Amino acid sequence: MEITGDFLTPSLRTALRPLLLPSLRLRVSGEAVPDSTGTRFGGVPLLAGDAPWPRSAAGRPLSFLGQLNSTDVNTRLGATLLPPDTLLSFFYDLHEEPWGFDPADASGSRVLVTPQAAAHPRAAPAEAASFPAHATVATPARTLPDRWDSPPGRPLAAALHEGVEAFYDAAEEQDEDVPRHRVFGWPELVQGPMQLECQLVTNGIYCGDPDGYRDPRVADLRAGARDWLLLWQIDTDEDAGWAWGDAGTLYYWIHRDDLATGDFDRVWLIQQCC
């Protein structure tokens, strides 16, 4: 949840401060040059000359959704979270539209990291869907978890006291009914929290039904859920030319250790929709 109004009383600030995460809110702001180096949706990816186009396990080329310019992101957040002077290109299997609850969904999405000095435009294979290039405007924003979200290791319930429910009511009343594209921070949930799902699925546990959460391995894996961070949230957006399921959202998640080392090979995608 994005904090855009001054709803935090001094006591609430004390209780909720440990849960606040910085983020960038992205908005589509018109057309862009298809191969521009800035943070954008659509267009063509800028990849290293020897980088193969990412494909699913079935051999289908994934579709390019957009890119993050690490310099843009780091500068606006005031922290070096992404590898300096790089472009992060995000891909997704639009044929299958995997949800991310099955370990077999690993090949359905990909993030490629390319040093800007080595980046060159790459045309999409004929079989891959493509989207017009749209520039974005990034606005720094503070975020809190959804009121129904229980952050792993930092349960929201611990912060609940008199005034918290009124705070969430007020914050949600001023919420805009517009696409929510976000880099880092807490996600806007369509269904439920995703960190534990990321932790289990990337460790080989199928989470498409309740049985996965009853797997005996869950007890040992649960604590690691706190190490999964939202990387990029891409919402349904008519201006960008896409819709995920029934007005849903795509969430790219990264493990804290992988972010620290600049390893984006294990980024995990989850789709949620109504």
Secondary structure, DSSP 8 states (H G I E B T S, - for coil): -EE-S----HHHHHHHGGG-EEEEEEEEEEE--TT-SSSEESS--EE-TT----B-TTS-B-EEEEEEEHHHHHHHHTS--S-TTEEEEEEE-TTT---S-SGGGGGGEEEEEEEGGG-EE----TTS-----EEEEEEEEEE---TT---TTS-GGGG--TTHHHHHHHHHHT---S--EEESS----SSS--HHHHHHHTTT---SSGGGGGSTTHHHHGGGGGGEEEEEEEE-BTTTTB--TTT-EEEEEEEHHHHHHT--TT-EEEEE--
